[in-house]
Amino acid sequence: MRAERLLARMAPADVAVLLPELASDELRTVIELLFRQRRAARALRELPHEMLPQVFDALADQRLADVIGRLEIDDLLELVEWIPEERREFVVSKLPEHRRAELDKAELYPEDSAGRVMTTNFVALDLKMTAQEAIDALRSKADDSDEVLYLYVVDDQRALAGVVPIRRLLSAPPERCVADMMIPDPVSVGAEDDQEEVARVVRRFDLLAIPVTDVDGRMLGLITVDDVIDVITEEATEDIYHLAGLTEADRVFVTARESVMKRLPWMLLNLGTAFAAAWVVGLFERTLQQVVALAIFMPVVAGMGGNGGTQALTVITRAIALGEIEFSSGFRAAMKELSVGLTIGIIVGGIGAGISYFWQGNPILGVSLFFAMVLTLSVAGLLGAAVPLGLKALKLDPALGSGVIVTTFTDTFAFFSFLGIATLLMDRMIA
């Protein structure tokens, strides 16, 4: 069959791109062809999560259980969560008994923990093995493991003792003991450690995989670099969405209704903060009536302040996410952003004052704009650093709501400083 031959030549990631474009009957046919090739599970694993319910609808419960039952436990756990609640229990009951037991055990780990993303399918060597016995063990188990990146050595209690590079094993004399070849005390993480912390450890030590142990040091599983990349992608997506006032569930393929429901609360909050800024402007209504030209430059001050705050916020949020900064070093970071804002404010304020003078011919208007720019960008830099650090100190996600908070304060302060300075200099401005 031509379609079957074509699918056989396609990588799972390419097949996953194809699936969302198919009608239900076509989708069933393709899944059936992939199932024959034992590739359906890998294709599902590559799909965007928001597309999974649509694909699941095209599969009968037993067929769906057969497909996901071939996945590693970390992928199985992730996909099961996307099965509609009314089907989930029945589909899980169709899984082989040992897979259900694995799933039940994995679900005991906290959300976003290492235990949730580790695979329990790995090659472990006994301390007493010789090099030849280790090679024989590797040959017998390698077919059951998707990837053999490192060979971990455990003792009689399954406690992690060391790691043996494959090259060292292959070049060793057959009778040499594994204990003599291993690198002792390898880097590891606990099953309940946060996934984001695991990603930092892998990045710090340039690892392709990292072992997961329990509180007694016994090896439970393995987290490979592809899972780490997924974690980094999820965390980056979460931070980007939170900075924009969005939730992770609002993806490109969800329905318009779902997107409206996800975005509307934040937009209503923004509406409230916008009226707060408008109220500040209303306090200076008489000033605006006397010098209408002030209204021309209000968006300039607010826009520059918003951009300055967003730049500082992005730098600090990224540093927090990557573990480059802690609250103890936050004061130094905040002072640095304050000095950056002050310097940029002086430069762009001077340019803006010059433009306003040649445009309106009023030097006092230019002076007001200059000092407003300096103050606004200084405060914007300080807030861009202080808000995420403050949220982190309160044990909240630094990205959550930071964009809304910083933008609100910078806009409000920009209007207040510009119009306030103009009011103080009003007599000279209209003289």
C-alpha positions as CSV (number, residue, x, y, z in Angstrom):
1,M,0.0,0.0,0.0
2,R,1.4,3.4,-1.0
3,A,0.3,5.2,2.1
4,E,1.8,2.6,4.3
5,R,5.2,2.8,2.5
6,L,5.0,6.6,2.7
7,L,4.4,6.6,6.5
8,A,7.2,4.1,6.9
9,R,9.6,6.7,5.5
10,M,8.4,9.5,7.7
11,A,9.8,10.4,11.1
12,P,7.3,10.3,14.0
13,A,7.6,14.1,14.4
14,D,6.6,14.6,10.7
15,V,3.7,12.2,11.1
16,A,2.5,14.2,14.1
17,V,2.4,17.4,12.0
18,L,0.2,15.5,9.5
19,L,-2.4,14.1,11.9
20,P,-4.2,17.3,12.9
21,E,-5.0,18.0,9.2
22,L,-6.9,14.7,8.7
23,A,-10.6,14.0,9.0
24,S,-11.7,11.4,11.6
25,D,-12.0,8.5,9.2
26,E,-8.6,9.4,7.7
27,L,-7.1,9.7,11.1
28,R,-8.3,6.2,12.1
29,T,-6.8,4.8,8.9
30,V,-3.4,6.4,9.5
31,I,-3.4,5.4,13.2
32,E,-4.2,1.8,12.1
33,L,-1.3,1.8,9.7
34,L,1.0,3.2,12.3
35,F,-0.2,0.7,14.8
36,R,0.8,-2.1,12.4
37,Q,4.3,-0.6,12.2
38,R,4.4,-0.1,16.0
39,R,4.9,3.6,15.5
40,A,1.5,5.0,16.6
41,A,2.6,5.7,20.2
42,R,5.7,7.6,19.1
43,A,3.6,9.7,16.7
44,L,1.1,10.6,19.5
45,R,4.0,11.5,21.8
46,E,5.1,14.2,19.3
47,L,1.6,15.8,18.9
48,P,0.8,19.2,20.5
49,H,-1.1,18.5,23.7
50,E,-4.1,20.5,22.6
51,M,-4.5,18.2,19.6
52,L,-4.6,15.0,21.7
53,P,-8.4,15.0,22.5
54,Q,-9.2,15.3,18.8
55,V,-7.0,12.3,18.0
56,F,-8.3,10.3,21.0
57,D,-11.9,10.8,19.8
58,A,-11.0,8.9,16.6
59,L,-9.8,5.8,18.6
60,A,-11.8,3.2,20.4
61,D,-10.9,2.6,24.0
62,Q,-9.1,-0.6,23.5
63,R,-7.1,0.6,20.6
64,L,-6.2,3.8,22.5
65,A,-5.0,1.6,25.5
66,D,-3.0,-0.5,23.1
67,V,-1.3,2.6,21.6
68,I,-0.4,4.4,24.8
69,G,0.5,1.2,26.6
70,R,3.7,1.1,24.5
71,L,5.0,4.4,25.8
72,E,7.6,4.9,28.4
73,I,6.0,5.6,31.8
74,D,6.8,9.4,31.7
75,D,5.1,9.8,28.3
76,L,2.2,7.4,29.4
77,L,1.6,9.5,32.5
78,E,1.5,12.7,30.4
79,L,-0.9,11.4,27.7
80,V,-3.3,9.8,30.2
81,E,-3.9,13.3,31.7
82,W,-5.2,14.4,28.3
83,I,-7.8,11.6,27.9
84,P,-11.3,13.0,28.6
85,E,-12.4,12.2,32.2
86,E,-15.4,10.2,31.1
87,R,-13.1,7.8,29.2
88,R,-9.9,7.9,31.3
89,E,-10.7,5.3,33.9
90,F,-12.0,2.8,31.4
91,V,-9.0,3.3,29.0
92,V,-6.6,2.9,31.9
93,S,-8.3,-0.3,33.0
94,K,-7.5,-1.8,29.5
95,L,-3.8,-1.3,30.1
96,P,-1.7,-4.4,31.1
97,E,-1.6,-4.9,34.8
98,H,2.1,-4.1,35.2
99,R,1.6,-0.8,33.2
100,R,-1.3,0.2,35.5
101,A,0.9,-0.5,38.5
102,E,3.7,1.7,37.1
103,L,1.2,4.4,36.3
104,D,-0.3,4.3,39.9
105,K,3.2,4.6,41.3
106,A,4.2,7.5,39.1
107,E,1.0,9.4,39.9
108,L,2.1,9.5,43.6
109,Y,4.9,11.9,42.8
110,P,4.2,15.6,43.2
111,E,3.3,17.7,40.1
112,D,6.3,19.0,38.2
113,S,8.7,16.7,40.1
114,A,11.5,14.6,38.7
115,G,9.5,11.5,39.4
116,R,6.9,12.6,36.9
117,V,9.3,12.8,34.0
118,M,11.8,10.0,34.7
119,T,11.8,6.7,32.7
120,T,12.2,3.5,34.8
121,N,13.6,1.6,31.8
122,F,17.4,1.8,32.2
123,V,20.5,-0.4,32.3
124,A,22.0,-0.8,35.8
125,L,25.3,-2.8,36.4
126,D,26.1,-4.6,39.6
127,L,29.2,-3.6,41.5
128,K,30.6,-7.1,41.4
129,M,30.3,-7.5,37.6
130,T,33.3,-7.9,35.4
131,A,33.6,-5.9,32.2
132,Q,32.6,-8.9,30.1
133,E,29.5,-9.6,32.3
134,A,28.6,-5.9,32.0
135,I,28.8,-6.0,28.2
136,D,26.6,-9.2,28.2
137,A,24.1,-7.5,30.4
138,L,24.1,-4.4,28.1
139,R,23.5,-6.6,25.1
140,S,20.6,-8.4,26.8
141,K,18.9,-5.2,27.9
142,A,19.7,-2.7,25.3
143,D,16.8,-3.7,23.0
144,D,14.4,-2.8,25.9
145,S,15.8,0.6,26.3
146,D,15.2,3.5,23.9
147,E,18.6,5.1,24.7
148,V,21.7,3.9,26.5
149,L,23.6,7.0,27.3
150,Y,25.3,6.1,30.5
151,L,25.8,2.8,32.4
152,Y,25.0,3.2,36.1
153,V,26.4,1.0,38.8
154,V,24.3,0.0,41.8
155,D,25.1,-2.1,44.9
156,D,23.1,-4.9,46.4
157,Q,20.5,-2.5,47.8
158,R,20.1,-0.8,44.4
159,A,21.9,2.3,45.8
160,L,23.6,4.4,43.1
161,A,27.4,3.9,43.4
162,G,28.8,5.2,40.2
163,V,28.7,5.6,36.4
164,V,30.8,3.8,33.7
165,P,31.4,5.5,30.4
166,I,30.6,3.0,27.6
167,R,34.0,3.7,25.9
168,R,35.8,2.8,29.1
169,L,33.8,-0.4,29.4
170,L,34.5,-1.5,25.8
171,S,38.2,-0.8,26.1
172,A,38.7,-2.6,29.5
173,P,40.0,-6.2,29.9
174,P,37.1,-8.7,30.1
175,E,38.0,-9.7,33.7
176,R,38.3,-6.2,35.1
177,C,35.8,-5.3,37.8
178,V,33.1,-2.7,37.1
179,A,33.8,-1.1,40.5
180,D,37.4,-0.4,39.4
181,M,36.2,1.4,36.2
182,M,33.3,3.5,37.5
183,I,33.3,7.2,38.3
184,P,32.1,7.2,41.9
185,D,29.3,9.5,43.3
186,P,27.8,10.7,40.0
187,V,25.5,13.7,39.9
188,S,21.9,12.7,40.7
189,V,18.6,14.3,41.6
190,G,15.8,13.2,44.0
191,A,12.4,11.9,42.8
192,E,10.6,14.8,44.4
193,D,13.0,17.5,43.1
194,D,11.4,20.2,40.9
195,Q,11.7,19.6,37.2
196,E,13.1,23.1,36.7
197,E,15.9,22.4,39.2
198,V,16.7,19.1,37.3
199,A,17.0,21.1,34.1
200,R,19.4,23.5,35.8
201,V,21.6,20.6,37.0
202,V,21.7,19.0,33.6
203,R,22.6,22.3,32.0
204,R,25.3,23.0,34.6
205,F,27.1,19.7,34.2
206,D,26.4,19.3,30.5
207,L,24.8,15.9,31.0
208,L,22.9,13.8,28.4
209,A,21.0,12.0,31.2
210,I,20.8,12.1,35.0
211,P,19.8,9.4,37.5
212,V,16.9,9.8,39.8
213,T,17.2,8.4,43.4
214,D,15.0,8.0,46.4
215,V,15.8,9.4,49.9
216,D,18.0,6.4,50.6
217,G,20.0,6.8,47.4
218,R,18.4,3.9,45.6
219,M,18.2,4.4,41.8
220,L,14.6,4.7,40.6
221,G,14.9,5.9,37.1
222,L,16.5,8.2,34.5
223,I,15.8,11.5,33.0
224,T,17.2,11.9,29.5
225,V,18.1,15.1,27.7
226,D,15.0,15.0,25.5
227,D,12.8,15.1,28.7
228,V,14.9,18.0,30.0
229,I,14.3,19.9,26.7
230,D,10.6,19.4,27.2
231,V,10.8,20.7,30.7
232,I,12.8,23.8,29.6
233,T,10.2,24.4,26.8
234,E,7.3,24.1,29.2
235,E,8.9,26.4,31.8
236,A,9.8,29.0,29.1
237,T,6.3,28.8,27.7
238,E,4.9,29.3,31.2
239,D,7.0,32.3,31.9
240,I,6.2,33.9,28.5
241,Y,2.5,33.3,28.9
242,H,2.5,34.7,32.4
243,L,4.4,37.8,31.4
244,A,1.6,38.4,28.8
245,G,-1.2,37.6,31.3
246,L,-2.1,34.3,29.6
247,T,-2.4,30.7,30.8
248,E,-0.6,27.7,29.3
249,A,-3.9,26.2,28.2
250,D,-4.4,29.0,25.7
251,R,-2.7,27.5,22.6
252,V,-3.0,28.0,18.9
253,F,-5.3,25.1,18.3
254,V,-7.8,25.6,21.1
255,T,-11.2,27.0,20.2
256,A,-11.9,30.7,20.1
257,R,-14.3,30.3,23.0
258,E,-11.7,28.8,25.2
259,S,-9.2,31.5,24.3
260,V,-11.8,34.2,25.2
261,M,-12.5,32.6,28.5
262,K,-8.7,32.4,29.3
263,R,-7.9,35.9,28.2
264,L,-10.9,37.9,29.4
265,P,-10.1,38.0,33.1
266,W,-6.7,39.5,32.5
267,M,-8.1,42.0,30.0
268,L,-10.7,43.0,32.6
269,L,-7.9,43.5,35.1
270,N,-6.0,45.6,32.5
271,L,-9.2,47.6,31.9
272,G,-9.3,48.4,35.6
273,T,-5.6,49.5,35.7
274,A,-6.1,51.6,32.6
275,F,-8.9,53.5,34.3
276,A,-6.5,54.0,37.3
277,A,-4.1,55.7,34.9
278,A,-6.9,57.7,33.4
279,W,-7.9,58.8,36.9
280,V,-4.4,60.2,37.4
281,V,-4.6,62.1,34.1
282,G,-8.0,63.5,35.3
283,L,-6.3,65.0,38.3
284,F,-4.5,67.3,35.9
285,E,-7.4,68.2,33.7
286,R,-6.9,72.0,34.2
287,T,-3.3,71.7,33.2
288,L,-4.2,69.9,30.0
289,Q,-6.8,72.5,29.2
290,Q,-4.2,75.3,29.5
291,V,-1.4,73.5,27.6
292,V,-3.0,71.1,25.1
293,A,0.4,70.2,23.7
294,L,1.0,68.1,26.9
295,A,-1.4,65.5,25.5
296,I,0.8,65.0,22.5
297,F,3.8,63.9,24.6
298,M,1.9,61.8,27.2
299,P,2.1,58.6,25.2
300,V,5.8,59.2,24.6
301,V,6.6,59.2,28.3
302,A,4.3,56.2,29.1
303,G,5.6,54.2,26.1
304,M,9.2,54.7,27.0
305,G,8.5,53.8,30.6
306,G,6.6,50.7,29.6
307,N,9.5,49.5,27.4
308,G,12.1,50.2,30.0
309,G,10.1,48.3,32.7
310,T,9.6,45.4,30.3
311,Q,13.3,45.2,29.5
312,A,14.3,45.1,33.1
313,L,11.5,42.6,33.9
314,T,12.6,40.3,31.2
315,V,16.2,40.3,32.3
316,I,15.4,39.7,35.9
317,T,12.7,37.0,35.3
318,R,15.1,35.1,33.0
319,A,17.9,35.3,35.7
320,I,15.5,33.9,38.3
321,A,14.3,31.1,36.0
322,L,17.9,30.0,35.3
323,G,18.9,30.3,38.9
324,E,21.4,33.1,38.2
325,I,20.0,35.3,40.9
326,E,18.6,34.9,44.4
327,F,16.7,37.3,46.6
328,S,19.9,37.9,48.6
329,S,21.6,39.3,45.5
330,G,18.4,41.0,44.3
331,F,19.3,44.4,45.8
332,R,22.4,44.7,43.7
333,A,20.4,43.7,40.6
334,A,17.7,46.2,41.3
335,M,20.3,49.0,41.8
336,K,21.9,48.1,38.5
337,E,18.5,48.3,36.7
338,L,17.9,51.6,38.4
339,S,21.2,53.0,37.2
340,V,20.5,51.7,33.6
341,G,17.1,53.3,33.7
342,L,18.5,56.6,34.9
343,T,21.2,56.6,32.2
344,I,18.9,55.8,29.4
345,G,16.4,58.3,30.8
346,I,18.9,61.1,30.6
347,I,19.9,60.2,27.0
348,V,16.4,59.7,25.6
349,G,15.0,62.5,27.8
350,G,17.5,64.9,26.3
351,I,16.7,63.9,22.8
352,G,13.0,64.0,23.5
353,A,13.3,67.5,25.0
354,G,15.1,68.7,21.9
355,I,12.5,67.3,19.6
356,S,9.6,68.9,21.6
357,Y,11.4,72.3,21.6
358,F,11.8,72.3,17.8
359,W,8.3,71.0,17.4
360,Q,6.4,73.2,19.8
361,G,8.9,76.0,20.4
362,N,8.4,75.8,24.2
363,P,11.6,75.2,26.2
364,I,9.7,74.6,29.5
365,L,7.7,71.8,27.8
366,G,11.0,70.3,26.9
367,V,12.3,70.6,30.4
368,S,9.1,68.9,31.7
369,L,9.5,66.1,29.2
370,F,13.2,65.6,30.1
371,F,12.7,65.2,33.9
372,A,9.6,63.1,33.4
373,M,11.6,60.7,31.2
374,V,14.5,60.5,33.7
375,L,12.1,59.8,36.6
376,T,9.9,57.4,34.7
377,L,12.7,55.2,33.2
378,S,14.5,55.1,36.6
379,V,11.3,53.9,38.4
380,A,10.6,51.5,35.5
381,G,14.0,49.9,35.8
382,L,13.6,49.6,39.6
383,L,10.1,48.2,39.4
384,G,11.1,45.8,36.6
385,A,13.6,44.2,39.0
386,A,11.7,44.6,42.3
387,V,8.4,43.1,41.2
388,P,9.6,39.6,40.1
389,L,12.0,39.5,43.1
390,G,9.2,40.4,45.4
391,L,6.9,37.7,44.0
392,K,9.7,35.2,44.3
393,A,10.2,36.2,48.0
394,L,6.4,35.5,48.5
395,K,6.8,32.0,47.0
396,L,4.9,33.1,43.9
397,D,5.8,32.6,40.2
398,P,7.9,35.7,39.4
399,A,6.4,35.8,35.9
400,L,2.8,35.7,37.1
401,G,1.2,39.1,36.8
402,S,4.6,40.9,36.7
403,G,3.9,42.4,33.3
404,V,0.5,43.8,34.4
405,I,1.9,45.2,37.6
406,V,4.9,46.8,36.1
407,T,3.0,48.3,33.1
408,T,0.3,49.7,35.4
409,F,2.8,51.4,37.7
410,T,5.0,52.7,35.0
411,D,2.1,54.2,33.0
412,T,0.5,55.7,36.1
413,F,3.9,57.2,37.2
414,A,4.7,58.4,33.7
415,F,1.5,60.4,33.6
416,F,1.8,61.7,37.2
417,S,5.4,62.8,36.8
418,F,5.0,64.5,33.4
419,L,1.8,66.3,34.2
420,G,2.9,67.0,37.8
421,I,6.2,68.6,36.6
422,A,4.3,70.5,33.9
423,T,1.8,71.8,36.6
424,L,4.7,73.1,38.8
425,L,6.2,74.9,35.8
426,M,2.9,76.0,34.4
427,D,3.4,79.7,35.0
428,R,6.7,79.7,33.1
429,M,5.3,77.4,30.4
430,I,2.5,79.8,29.4
431,A,4.3,83.0,30.1
